[in-house]
């Protein structure tokens, strides 16, 4: 009898692995990676990070409750004459610290290895970007990456072209923060409170978190920053705790009743075991299928952040909860079915056999997918930067980046697995911490000081140009627009000003000199491509018209050049703007009386463009009978660049009174046209860009 009790206790101590939840985690990691690869393929793939938070809370808390019950049974078996309380089975602070460190070590070793290798790569090839990413790197090592990006006002959805190789670590930092909350706040709370009180607290906190998201949804200025806030994203965490506190108790109660039935053959235990379920097997399978379809389909739904905060994240979280509940019910029904067939071991059902065959494979795939999640985004970012001046098909870029990510991730997985197998855990923990401390203390700012000036110059230009967006310099008695800050004057003109005729717009020698310089510059640009030619006098008839230029930091770089080419243009440009804001910017310009004869929109470098966003801007321009000019973009991210440009070209071809400024066609592949970030135009690039704008204005006027 004692041997049977020992066998029962040994089996109860085993925490069965839930293979369906492994599949769910793998799918979620793949969805996030696809979103990083090409956001248009999976426009809401960032939803999948909620899966990490729910599963981490549920599985870790489930393991704790299971250990608590196992300790209770152990004490009951050792001291059958004494009544044991569950408080005696509570884990001490030292035990929780040990388990916390063990859990963190599994995640931290691959992560700190990633940071070390990325630091070397950036130091060798892109030291300026290493200095730029120093604060984010240190915050990532400390597990506060999300708060650092939140405080600095960064966006997960803007400026993807920069080498921000640690942006995706925000989700990992949030998960680590939830680990701290679980082990050192909520487990002690669970030990002190009655179960119903603990569950009520979890529900209240989950509701408060969702309410906070709804408040954020109503405040556009906070929507993107709040994306990084763990206190805004904690509903999945509290949902996981709530589920574990209920389902694990049911799971354990079922096993105890079934073991009692096996050893006593008392039918009452079997009848009581039937009451442990929330749904019938058919309903559980149906819920599992429906929730699984929702979890796969929702990331494909194109929504803005407001809609994400209001209902998309809530629906996704509900689907996660339903999937976990249904999975646990199916798992428990498998145990009941095994007993009903009079099997000796509860875990010897066909479901358990399937788990034994495929469980280890799924466990390895889960670990590998974590490595892939770590490496994919940085490799894609570095590859995009390295090939910024190349023109190659999207499919080839995707294939190369995915292949490199897979190879490097597999190497990382095999290497860390070998370390964990052959080296004592305590040595690995100490080595990880020492490496993290060294990486924290490295003087990244001085390492990249030699090249930092290039990026500082870009930042300074954006700051200064935003403050002085339109400058006209008076020369002699005539107000002749000149480029002042860039000093890019056409001093080597070879065109004879005397040969230019006097017209209504050419009334003085100063105007003649300006036109001579302008035509000389036009001829210089045309030497590279004759298709850039347009009639100078046709342009002169349009030059003094009023135009409205709306855009992002590309427009900021053009601001001083605009005053030379189009002296009466009105600019409304601001860094990190996206096309989704274009309609509001247009309406504000109209309210301020800044609308000109045509609207030039320079958007697309800060995220994926949706056709609805362009349509909204176009309808406003059409209502005011203003022709709309859209400019293609050049980005290191070939997927985003190609998708945005294809959309803009298609839109222009399908809509009347809408024209294209094909910056990408003439600038891509020529590094002299770009600043160090391969996004913003250099002085030569600005001159070409303005030339293209002028050419489009002339062609559109005659076409119209």
C-alpha positions as CSV (number, residue, x, y, z in Angstrom):
1,X,0.0,0.0,0.0
2,X,2.8,2.4,0.9
3,X,4.4,1.6,-2.5
4,X,1.2,2.4,-4.3
5,X,1.0,5.7,-2.4
6,X,4.6,6.5,-3.3
7,X,3.9,5.8,-7.0
8,X,0.8,8.0,-6.8
9,X,2.8,10.8,-5.3
10,X,5.6,10.5,-7.9
11,X,3.1,10.7,-10.7
12,X,1.3,13.6,-9.1
13,X,4.6,15.5,-8.8
14,X,5.0,15.4,-12.5
15,X,3.6,18.5,-14.2
16,X,2.4,17.4,-17.6
17,X,3.6,19.5,-20.5
18,X,0.8,21.2,-22.5
19,X,1.9,20.6,-26.1
20,X,-0.9,22.8,-27.6
21,X,0.4,25.7,-25.6
22,X,3.9,25.1,-27.0
23,X,2.3,25.3,-30.5
24,X,0.6,28.5,-29.5
25,X,3.8,30.1,-28.4
26,X,5.7,29.0,-31.6
27,X,2.9,30.5,-33.7
28,X,3.0,33.7,-31.8
29,X,6.8,34.1,-32.2
30,X,6.4,33.4,-35.9
31,X,3.7,36.1,-36.2
32,X,5.8,38.7,-34.5
33,X,8.8,37.8,-36.7
34,X,6.6,38.0,-39.9
35,X,5.5,41.5,-38.7
36,X,9.1,42.5,-38.4
37,X,9.9,41.1,-41.8
38,X,7.1,42.7,-43.7
39,X,4.4,44.5,-41.7
40,X,2.0,44.6,-44.7
41,X,1.8,40.8,-44.7
42,X,0.8,40.7,-41.1
43,X,-0.3,44.3,-40.3
44,X,-1.2,43.6,-36.7
45,X,1.4,40.9,-36.0
46,X,2.5,42.8,-32.9
47,X,-0.7,41.5,-31.2
48,X,1.0,38.2,-30.7
49,X,3.2,39.5,-27.9
50,X,0.2,39.3,-25.7
51,X,0.5,35.5,-26.0
52,X,3.9,35.7,-24.3
53,X,2.5,37.5,-21.3
54,X,-0.5,35.2,-20.8
55,X,1.5,32.0,-21.2
56,X,4.4,33.2,-18.9
57,X,2.0,34.1,-16.1
58,X,-0.2,31.0,-16.5
59,X,2.6,28.4,-16.8
60,X,4.8,29.8,-14.1
61,X,2.0,30.2,-11.6
62,X,0.6,26.8,-12.5
63,X,4.0,25.3,-11.7
64,X,4.1,27.1,-8.4
65,X,0.6,25.9,-7.4
66,X,1.5,22.3,-8.5
67,X,4.6,22.4,-6.3
68,X,2.6,23.6,-3.4
69,X,0.1,20.7,-3.6
70,X,3.0,18.2,-4.1
71,X,4.7,19.5,-1.0
72,X,1.4,19.1,0.9
73,X,1.0,15.5,-0.2
74,X,4.6,14.8,0.7
75,X,4.2,16.1,4.2
76,X,0.9,14.2,4.6
77,X,2.5,11.0,3.6
78,X,5.5,11.5,5.9
79,X,3.3,12.6,8.9
80,X,-0.1,10.9,8.5
81,X,-1.0,11.3,12.1
82,X,-0.8,15.2,11.9
83,X,-3.1,17.6,10.1
84,X,-1.0,19.5,7.6
85,X,-1.9,23.1,6.6
86,X,-1.0,24.6,3.2
87,X,0.8,27.4,4.9
88,X,3.5,24.9,5.9
89,X,4.0,24.1,2.2
90,X,4.6,27.7,1.1
91,X,8.0,28.4,-0.6
92,X,10.4,30.5,1.3
93,X,12.0,33.7,-0.2
94,X,15.2,31.8,-0.8
95,X,13.4,29.0,-2.8
96,X,11.6,31.6,-4.9
97,X,14.8,33.4,-5.6
98,X,16.4,30.2,-6.7
99,X,13.5,29.3,-9.1
100,X,13.4,32.9,-10.3
101,X,17.1,32.8,-11.1
102,X,16.8,29.5,-12.8
103,X,13.9,30.7,-15.0
104,X,15.7,33.9,-15.9
105,X,18.9,32.1,-16.7
106,X,17.1,30.2,-19.5
107,X,16.2,33.5,-21.2
108,X,19.2,35.7,-20.2
109,X,22.0,33.6,-21.5
110,X,20.9,33.7,-25.1
111,X,20.0,37.4,-24.7
112,X,23.3,38.5,-23.3
113,X,25.1,36.5,-26.0
114,X,23.1,38.4,-28.6
115,X,23.9,41.8,-27.0
116,X,27.6,40.9,-26.9
117,X,27.8,39.9,-30.6
118,X,25.7,42.8,-31.8
119,X,28.0,45.2,-29.8
120,X,31.0,43.7,-31.7
121,X,29.3,44.0,-35.1
122,X,28.1,47.5,-34.6
123,X,31.5,48.6,-33.2
124,X,33.3,47.2,-36.3
125,X,30.9,48.3,-39.0
126,X,28.6,51.0,-37.5
127,X,30.3,52.6,-34.5
128,X,28.1,55.8,-34.7
129,X,25.0,53.7,-34.4
130,X,26.5,51.8,-31.4
131,X,26.9,55.1,-29.6
132,X,23.4,56.1,-30.6
133,X,22.0,52.9,-29.2
134,X,24.0,53.0,-26.0
135,X,21.1,54.0,-23.7
136,X,18.7,51.4,-25.2
137,X,21.4,48.7,-25.0
138,X,22.0,49.3,-21.3
139,X,18.3,49.5,-20.6
140,X,17.8,46.2,-22.3
141,X,20.5,44.5,-20.1
142,X,18.7,45.9,-17.0
143,X,15.3,44.7,-18.2
144,X,13.8,48.2,-18.6
145,X,14.0,48.6,-22.3
146,X,10.3,49.4,-22.6
147,X,10.5,52.2,-19.9
148,X,13.6,53.7,-21.6
149,X,11.7,53.9,-24.9
150,X,8.6,55.2,-23.2
151,X,10.5,58.0,-21.4
152,X,12.3,59.0,-24.6
153,X,9.0,59.2,-26.5
154,X,10.1,56.6,-29.1
155,X,7.7,54.7,-31.3
156,X,7.5,51.0,-32.2
157,X,5.9,51.9,-35.5
158,X,8.0,54.9,-36.7
159,X,11.5,55.4,-38.0
160,X,12.0,51.7,-38.8
161,X,14.8,52.5,-41.2
162,X,17.3,53.3,-38.5
163,X,19.6,50.7,-37.0
164,X,17.5,50.3,-33.8
165,X,18.5,46.7,-33.3
166,X,17.2,46.5,-29.7
167,X,13.7,47.9,-30.3
168,X,12.0,44.5,-30.2
169,X,13.5,43.7,-26.8
170,X,10.8,45.8,-25.1
171,X,8.5,42.7,-25.0
172,X,11.3,40.7,-23.3
173,X,11.8,43.4,-20.7
174,X,8.0,43.5,-20.0
175,X,8.1,39.7,-19.5
176,X,11.0,39.9,-17.1
177,X,9.1,42.6,-15.1
178,X,6.1,40.3,-14.9
179,X,8.4,37.6,-13.5
180,X,9.5,39.9,-10.7
181,X,5.9,40.7,-9.9
182,X,4.9,37.1,-9.9
183,X,7.7,35.7,-7.7
184,X,8.0,38.5,-5.2
185,X,4.5,40.1,-5.0
186,X,1.7,37.8,-6.3
187,X,3.0,34.5,-5.0
188,X,3.4,35.9,-1.4
189,X,-0.1,37.4,-1.9
190,X,-1.5,34.1,-2.9
191,X,0.0,32.5,0.2
192,X,-1.6,35.0,2.5
193,X,-5.1,35.4,1.0
194,X,-8.0,33.1,0.4
195,X,-8.3,31.9,-3.2
196,X,-11.4,33.9,-4.0
197,X,-9.8,37.1,-2.7
198,X,-6.8,36.5,-4.8
199,X,-8.9,35.8,-7.9
200,X,-10.9,38.9,-7.3
201,X,-7.8,41.1,-7.1
202,X,-6.6,39.6,-10.4
203,X,-9.9,40.4,-12.1
204,X,-9.9,44.0,-10.7
205,X,-6.3,44.6,-11.9
206,X,-7.1,43.1,-15.3
207,X,-10.1,45.4,-15.6
208,X,-8.1,48.5,-14.5
209,X,-5.4,47.7,-17.1
210,X,-8.0,47.4,-19.9
211,X,-9.7,50.7,-18.7
212,X,-6.3,52.4,-18.8
213,X,-5.9,51.2,-22.4
214,X,-9.3,52.7,-23.2
215,X,-8.2,56.0,-21.7
216,X,-5.0,56.0,-23.8
217,X,-7.0,55.3,-26.9
218,X,-8.8,58.6,-26.4
219,X,-5.4,60.5,-26.1
220,X,-3.7,60.4,-29.5
221,X,-0.5,62.0,-28.1
222,X,0.0,59.0,-25.8
223,X,-1.1,56.1,-28.0
224,X,2.3,55.2,-29.4
225,X,4.3,55.9,-26.2
226,X,1.9,53.8,-24.1
227,X,2.5,50.8,-26.3
228,X,5.7,50.2,-24.3
229,X,4.1,50.6,-20.8
230,X,3.9,47.3,-18.9
231,X,1.2,48.7,-16.7
232,X,-1.0,49.3,-19.8
233,X,-0.3,45.9,-21.2
234,X,-0.8,43.9,-18.0
235,X,-4.3,42.5,-18.7
236,X,-2.9,39.3,-20.2
237,X,-0.6,38.9,-17.2
238,X,-3.4,39.1,-14.7
239,X,-5.6,36.9,-16.9
240,X,-2.9,34.2,-16.8
241,X,-2.7,34.4,-13.0
242,X,-6.5,34.1,-12.7
243,X,-6.6,31.1,-15.0
244,X,-3.8,29.3,-13.2
245,X,-5.5,29.8,-9.8
246,X,-8.6,28.1,-11.1
247,X,-7.5,25.5,-13.7
248,X,-4.6,24.1,-11.7
249,X,-6.8,23.5,-8.7
250,X,-9.2,21.6,-11.0
251,X,-6.4,19.7,-12.7
252,X,-4.9,18.6,-9.4
253,X,-8.3,17.7,-7.9
254,X,-9.1,15.5,-10.9
255,X,-5.8,13.6,-10.6
256,X,-6.3,13.0,-6.9
257,X,-9.8,11.7,-7.5
258,X,-8.7,9.5,-10.3
259,X,-5.8,8.0,-8.4
260,X,-8.1,7.4,-5.4
261,X,-10.5,5.6,-7.8
262,X,-7.7,3.4,-9.2
263,X,-6.4,2.3,-5.8
264,X,-9.8,2.0,-4.0
265,X,-12.1,1.1,-6.9
266,X,-14.7,3.3,-5.2
267,X,-17.1,4.5,-7.9
268,X,-17.9,7.7,-5.9
269,X,-14.4,9.0,-6.7
270,X,-15.0,8.5,-10.4
271,X,-18.3,10.3,-10.3
272,X,-16.8,13.2,-8.4
273,X,-14.0,13.4,-11.1
274,X,-16.7,14.0,-13.8
275,X,-17.6,17.3,-12.0
276,X,-14.1,18.8,-12.5
277,X,-14.8,20.0,-16.1
278,X,-16.0,23.3,-17.4
279,X,-17.2,22.0,-20.8
280,X,-18.0,18.8,-22.6
281,X,-15.3,17.4,-24.9
282,X,-17.2,18.5,-28.0
283,X,-17.7,22.1,-26.7
284,X,-14.0,22.2,-25.6
285,X,-12.9,21.2,-29.1
286,X,-15.2,23.7,-30.6
287,X,-13.9,26.5,-28.4
288,X,-10.3,25.5,-29.1
289,X,-10.9,25.6,-32.8
290,X,-12.8,29.0,-32.8
291,X,-10.3,30.7,-30.4
292,X,-7.3,29.2,-32.4
293,X,-8.7,30.7,-35.7
294,X,-9.2,34.0,-34.0
295,X,-5.6,34.0,-32.7
296,X,-4.4,33.4,-36.2
297,X,-6.8,35.7,-38.0
298,X,-6.7,38.8,-35.7
299,X,-3.1,39.7,-36.5
300,X,-4.1,40.0,-40.2
301,X,-6.8,42.6,-39.5
302,X,-5.6,46.1,-40.4
303,X,-6.4,48.5,-37.6
304,X,-4.9,51.6,-36.1
305,X,-3.6,51.9,-32.5
306,X,-6.9,53.4,-31.2
307,X,-8.8,50.4,-32.5
308,X,-6.1,48.1,-31.1
309,X,-6.5,49.6,-27.6
310,X,-10.3,49.7,-27.6
311,X,-11.2,46.2,-28.8
312,X,-8.6,44.3,-30.8
313,X,-6.3,43.6,-27.9
314,X,-9.3,42.7,-25.7
315,X,-10.7,40.3,-28.2
316,X,-7.3,38.7,-28.7
317,X,-6.9,38.3,-24.9
318,X,-10.4,36.7,-24.6
319,X,-9.4,34.3,-27.4
320,X,-6.2,33.4,-25.5
321,X,-8.1,32.7,-22.3
322,X,-10.7,30.6,-24.1
323,X,-7.9,28.6,-25.9
324,X,-6.1,27.9,-22.6
325,X,-9.3,26.9,-20.8
326,X,-10.3,24.6,-23.7
327,X,-6.9,23.1,-23.9
328,X,-6.9,22.3,-20.2
329,X,-10.3,20.7,-20.4
330,X,-9.2,18.5,-23.3
331,X,-6.1,17.5,-21.3
332,X,-8.2,16.5,-18.2
333,X,-10.7,14.6,-20.4
334,X,-7.8,12.6,-21.8
335,X,-6.9,11.5,-18.2
336,X,-10.6,10.6,-17.5
337,X,-10.8,8.6,-20.7
338,X,-7.7,6.7,-19.8
339,X,-9.1,5.7,-16.5
340,X,-12.5,4.8,-18.0
341,X,-10.7,2.3,-20.2
342,X,-9.2,0.7,-17.0
343,X,-5.6,1.8,-17.9
344,X,-3.2,1.4,-15.0
345,X,-1.4,4.7,-15.6
346,X,-3.4,7.8,-16.1
347,X,-0.8,9.3,-18.5
348,X,-0.7,6.3,-20.8
349,X,-3.6,7.5,-23.0
350,X,-3.2,8.1,-26.7
351,X,-2.9,11.8,-25.9
352,X,0.0,11.0,-23.6
353,X,1.6,8.8,-26.2
354,X,1.3,11.7,-28.7
355,X,2.9,14.0,-26.1
356,X,5.8,11.6,-25.6
357,X,6.4,11.4,-29.4
358,X,6.1,15.1,-30.3
359,X,6.4,16.9,-27.0
360,X,10.3,16.9,-27.0
361,X,10.3,18.2,-30.6
362,X,7.9,21.0,-29.8
363,X,9.9,21.8,-26.7
364,X,13.0,22.2,-28.8
365,X,11.1,24.3,-31.4
366,X,9.8,26.5,-28.6
367,X,13.4,27.2,-27.5
368,X,14.6,27.7,-31.1
369,X,11.7,30.1,-31.8
370,X,12.9,32.2,-28.9
371,X,16.4,32.4,-30.4
372,X,14.8,33.3,-33.8
373,X,12.8,36.1,-32.2
374,X,16.0,37.5,-30.6
375,X,18.1,37.4,-33.8
376,X,15.7,38.0,-36.7
377,X,15.0,41.7,-36.2
378,X,18.7,42.7,-35.6
379,X,19.9,40.7,-38.6
380,X,17.2,42.2,-40.8
381,X,18.1,45.7,-39.6
382,X,21.9,45.3,-40.2
383,X,21.3,43.7,-43.6
384,X,19.0,46.6,-44.6
385,X,21.6,49.1,-43.6
386,X,24.4,47.2,-45.3
387,X,22.4,47.0,-48.6
388,X,20.8,50.5,-48.3
389,X,22.2,51.6,-51.6
390,X,21.4,48.4,-53.5
391,X,18.4,47.8,-55.6
392,X,17.2,44.2,-55.3
393,X,13.9,42.4,-55.3
394,X,11.9,42.1,-52.1
395,X,11.7,38.4,-52.3
396,X,15.5,38.1,-52.5
397,X,15.9,40.4,-49.5
398,X,13.3,38.4,-47.5
399,X,15.0,35.1,-48.5
400,X,18.5,36.3,-47.5
401,X,17.4,37.8,-44.2
402,X,15.3,34.8,-43.2
403,X,18.1,32.4,-44.2
404,X,20.7,34.3,-42.2
405,X,18.3,34.6,-39.2
406,X,17.6,30.9,-39.3
407,X,21.3,29.9,-39.5
408,X,22.4,32.3,-36.8
409,X,19.5,31.4,-34.5
410,X,20.2,27.7,-34.9
411,X,23.8,28.3,-34.1
412,X,22.9,30.3,-31.0
413,X,20.4,27.6,-30.0
414,X,22.9,24.7,-30.4
415,X,25.7,26.7,-28.6
416,X,23.6,27.7,-25.6
417,X,22.1,24.2,-25.3
418,X,25.6,22.7,-25.3
419,X,26.7,25.2,-22.6
420,X,23.6,24.4,-20.5
421,X,24.3,20.7,-20.9
422,X,28.0,20.6,-20.2
423,X,28.6,23.5,-17.8
424,X,27.3,23.8,-14.3
425,X,24.3,26.2,-14.1
426,X,26.0,28.3,-11.4
427,X,28.9,28.9,-13.7
428,X,26.6,30.0,-16.5
429,X,24.7,32.3,-14.3
430,X,27.9,34.0,-13.0
431,X,29.3,34.2,-16.5
432,X,26.1,35.8,-17.8
433,X,26.1,38.4,-15.0
434,X,29.7,39.2,-15.5
435,X,29.3,39.7,-19.2
436,X,26.2,41.8,-18.6
437,X,28.2,44.0,-16.1
438,X,31.0,44.5,-18.6
439,X,28.5,45.4,-21.4
440,X,26.8,47.9,-19.1
441,X,30.1,49.6,-18.2
442,X,31.6,49.9,-21.7
443,X,32.0,53.5,-22.9
444,X,29.9,53.2,-26.1
445,X,29.7,57.0,-26.6
446,X,33.5,57.2,-26.9
447,X,33.7,54.0,-29.0
448,X,31.6,55.6,-31.7
449,X,32.8,59.2,-31.2
450,X,34.7,59.4,-34.5
451,X,31.5,58.6,-36.5
452,X,29.0,60.1,-34.2
453,X,29.4,63.5,-35.8
454,X,27.6,62.2,-38.9
455,X,24.4,61.3,-36.9
456,X,24.6,64.4,-34.7
457,X,24.7,66.5,-37.9
458,X,21.5,64.8,-39.0
459,X,19.8,65.4,-35.7
460,X,21.0,69.0,-35.6
461,X,19.6,69.7,-39.0
462,X,16.2,68.3,-38.1
463,X,16.2,70.5,-34.9
464,X,17.4,73.6,-36.6
465,X,15.3,73.2,-39.7
466,X,12.1,72.7,-37.7
467,X,12.8,76.0,-36.1
468,X,13.5,77.8,-39.4
469,X,11.4,76.1,-42.0
470,X,11.3,78.9,-44.6
471,X,14.1,81.5,-45.3
472,X,14.3,84.1,-48.1
473,X,17.5,86.2,-48.5
474,X,17.3,89.6,-50.2
475,X,19.9,90.4,-52.8
476,X,20.2,93.9,-54.1
477,X,16.9,95.6,-55.0
478,X,15.2,92.3,-55.9
479,X,14.1,89.6,-53.5
480,X,15.9,86.6,-54.9
481,X,15.5,83.3,-53.0
482,X,18.8,81.8,-52.2
483,X,20.0,78.8,-50.3
484,X,21.6,80.2,-47.1
485,X,22.3,77.4,-44.6
486,X,23.6,74.9,-47.1
487,X,25.7,77.4,-49.1
488,X,24.8,75.4,-52.2
489,X,24.9,78.4,-54.7
490,X,25.5,78.0,-58.4
491,X,28.7,80.0,-58.6
492,X,30.1,78.2,-61.6
493,X,27.3,79.0,-64.0
494,X,28.3,78.9,-67.7
495,X,25.0,80.1,-69.1
496,X,25.2,83.7,-70.3
497,X,22.5,85.7,-68.4
498,X,22.3,88.3,-71.2
499,X,20.9,85.6,-73.5
500,X,17.8,85.1,-71.3
501,X,14.9,87.3,-72.5
502,X,13.1,89.7,-70.2
503,X,9.5,88.6,-69.5
504,X,6.8,89.4,-67.0
505,X,8.6,87.2,-64.4
506,X,12.1,88.1,-65.5
507,X,12.3,91.9,-64.9
508,X,15.8,92.6,-63.7
509,X,19.4,91.5,-64.1
510,X,19.2,89.8,-60.7
511,X,16.4,87.6,-62.0
512,X,18.4,86.9,-65.1
513,X,21.3,85.8,-63.0
514,X,19.1,83.6,-60.9
515,X,17.7,81.9,-64.0
516,X,21.1,81.5,-65.5
517,X,22.3,79.8,-62.3
518,X,19.2,77.7,-62.2
519,X,19.5,76.5,-65.8
520,X,23.1,75.7,-65.3
521,X,22.2,73.5,-62.3
522,X,19.4,71.9,-64.4
523,X,21.9,71.1,-67.1
524,X,24.3,69.6,-64.6
525,X,21.6,67.3,-63.2
526,X,20.5,66.4,-66.7
527,X,24.0,65.1,-67.5
528,X,23.2,62.1,-65.3
529,X,19.8,61.5,-66.9
530,X,18.4,63.4,-69.9
531,X,14.8,62.4,-68.8
532,X,15.1,65.0,-66.0
533,X,14.9,67.9,-68.5
534,X,12.0,70.4,-68.5
535,X,11.5,73.8,-70.0
536,X,13.0,76.6,-67.9
537,X,10.6,79.3,-69.1
538,X,7.6,77.0,-68.4
539,X,8.9,76.6,-64.9
540,X,9.5,80.3,-64.5
541,X,5.8,80.9,-65.2
542,X,5.0,78.6,-62.2
543,X,7.8,79.4,-59.8
544,X,6.2,82.3,-58.0
545,X,2.9,80.5,-57.4
546,X,2.0,79.5,-53.9
547,X,2.4,75.8,-53.1
548,X,1.8,73.8,-49.9
549,X,4.4,71.2,-48.9
550,X,3.4,68.8,-46.1
551,X,5.6,66.0,-44.8
552,X,8.0,64.5,-42.4
553,X,11.8,65.0,-41.8
554,X,12.4,64.7,-45.5
555,X,10.6,68.0,-45.9
556,X,12.7,69.4,-43.1
557,X,15.9,68.7,-45.0
558,X,14.4,70.3,-48.1
559,X,13.2,73.4,-46.3
560,X,16.2,75.7,-47.2
561,X,16.2,74.5,-50.7
562,X,12.5,75.1,-51.2
563,X,13.1,78.8,-50.7
564,X,15.4,78.9,-53.7
565,X,13.2,76.9,-56.1
566,X,9.7,77.8,-54.9
567,X,10.0,81.1,-52.9
568,X,6.2,81.4,-52.1
569,X,5.8,77.8,-50.9
570,X,4.3,77.1,-47.5
571,X,5.8,74.3,-45.5
572,X,4.3,72.2,-42.7
573,X,6.9,69.6,-42.0
574,X,7.8,67.7,-38.8
575,X,10.0,64.7,-38.0
576,X,8.6,61.1,-37.6
577,X,5.2,62.0,-39.2
578,X,3.3,59.3,-40.9
579,X,0.8,59.2,-43.8
580,X,-2.0,58.5,-41.3
581,X,-1.5,62.1,-40.0
582,X,-1.5,63.7,-43.5
583,X,-5.3,64.4,-43.6
584,X,-5.2,66.2,-40.2
585,X,-2.0,68.1,-41.3
586,X,-3.8,69.2,-44.5
587,X,-6.9,70.4,-42.5
588,X,-4.7,72.4,-40.1
589,X,-2.8,74.0,-43.0
590,X,-6.2,75.0,-44.5
591,X,-7.4,76.4,-41.3
592,X,-4.1,78.4,-41.0
593,X,-4.6,79.8,-44.6
594,X,-1.5,78.0,-45.9
595,X,-3.1,76.1,-48.8
596,X,-1.6,77.0,-52.2
597,X,-2.3,76.1,-55.8
598,X,-1.1,72.5,-55.3
599,X,-0.4,70.2,-52.4
600,X,2.9,68.3,-52.2
601,X,2.9,65.4,-49.7
602,X,6.2,63.9,-48.6
603,X,5.3,61.0,-46.4
604,X,6.2,57.3,-46.2
605,X,9.6,57.0,-44.4
606,X,8.1,56.3,-41.0
607,X,6.0,53.2,-41.4
608,X,3.7,51.3,-43.8
609,X,1.3,53.4,-45.8
610,X,-2.3,52.3,-46.1
611,X,-4.4,53.2,-49.1
612,X,-7.1,54.5,-46.9
613,X,-4.7,57.1,-45.5
614,X,-3.8,58.3,-48.9
615,X,-7.4,58.3,-50.0
616,X,-8.4,60.6,-47.1
617,X,-5.7,63.1,-48.1
618,X,-6.7,62.9,-51.7
619,X,-10.4,63.5,-51.0
620,X,-9.6,66.7,-49.0
621,X,-7.5,68.0,-51.8
622,X,-10.1,67.2,-54.4
623,X,-12.8,69.0,-52.3
624,X,-10.7,72.1,-52.5
625,X,-9.8,71.5,-56.2
626,X,-6.1,71.2,-55.4
627,X,-3.8,68.8,-57.4
628,X,-2.0,66.4,-55.1
629,X,1.6,65.4,-55.6
630,X,2.9,62.2,-53.9
631,X,6.6,61.4,-53.6
632,X,8.2,57.9,-53.5
633,X,10.6,57.0,-50.7
634,X,14.0,55.5,-50.3
635,X,14.6,53.4,-47.2
636,X,17.1,50.7,-46.0
637,X,14.0,48.5,-45.4
638,X,13.4,47.1,-48.9
639,X,10.1,45.6,-47.9
640,X,8.6,48.8,-46.6
641,X,10.2,50.8,-49.4
642,X,8.8,48.6,-52.1
643,X,5.3,48.3,-50.6
644,X,4.9,52.0,-50.0
645,X,6.2,52.9,-53.5
646,X,4.0,50.4,-55.2
647,X,1.0,51.7,-53.4
648,X,1.8,55.3,-54.2
649,X,2.4,54.6,-57.9
650,X,-0.8,52.6,-58.2
651,X,-2.8,55.3,-56.4
652,X,-1.5,58.0,-58.7
653,X,-2.2,55.9,-61.8
654,X,-5.8,55.3,-60.7
655,X,-6.7,58.9,-59.6
656,X,-7.2,62.0,-61.6
657,X,-5.3,65.2,-60.7
658,X,-2.8,63.2,-58.7
659,X,0.9,63.2,-59.7
660,X,4.0,61.3,-58.8
661,X,7.4,62.7,-57.7
662,X,9.6,59.6,-58.3
663,X,12.5,60.3,-55.9
664,X,13.2,56.6,-55.6
665,X,13.7,56.1,-59.3
666,X,16.4,58.7,-59.6
667,X,18.1,58.6,-56.2
668,X,18.2,54.9,-55.1
669,X,21.6,53.4,-55.4
670,X,23.6,56.7,-55.4
671,X,25.0,57.2,-51.9
672,X,26.0,60.8,-52.6
673,X,22.4,61.8,-52.5
674,X,21.9,60.7,-48.9
675,X,23.1,61.4,-45.4
676,X,24.8,58.8,-43.3
677,X,21.4,57.2,-42.4
678,X,20.6,56.4,-46.1
679,X,17.2,58.0,-45.7
680,X,17.5,61.8,-45.5
681,X,18.8,63.6,-48.6
682,X,22.2,65.3,-48.6
683,X,22.8,68.7,-50.1
684,X,23.1,67.1,-53.6
685,X,20.1,65.0,-52.9
686,X,18.0,68.0,-51.9
687,X,18.9,69.7,-55.1
688,X,17.9,66.6,-57.1
689,X,14.7,66.3,-55.0
690,X,13.7,69.9,-55.7
691,X,14.5,69.5,-59.3
692,X,12.1,66.5,-59.5
693,X,9.4,68.5,-57.7
694,X,9.8,71.4,-60.2
695,X,9.7,69.0,-63.1
696,X,6.5,67.3,-61.8
697,X,4.9,70.7,-61.4
698,X,5.6,71.7,-65.0
699,X,4.4,68.4,-66.4
700,X,1.3,68.4,-64.3
701,X,0.4,71.9,-65.3
702,X,0.6,71.1,-69.0
703,X,-1.2,67.8,-68.5
704,X,-3.9,69.4,-66.5
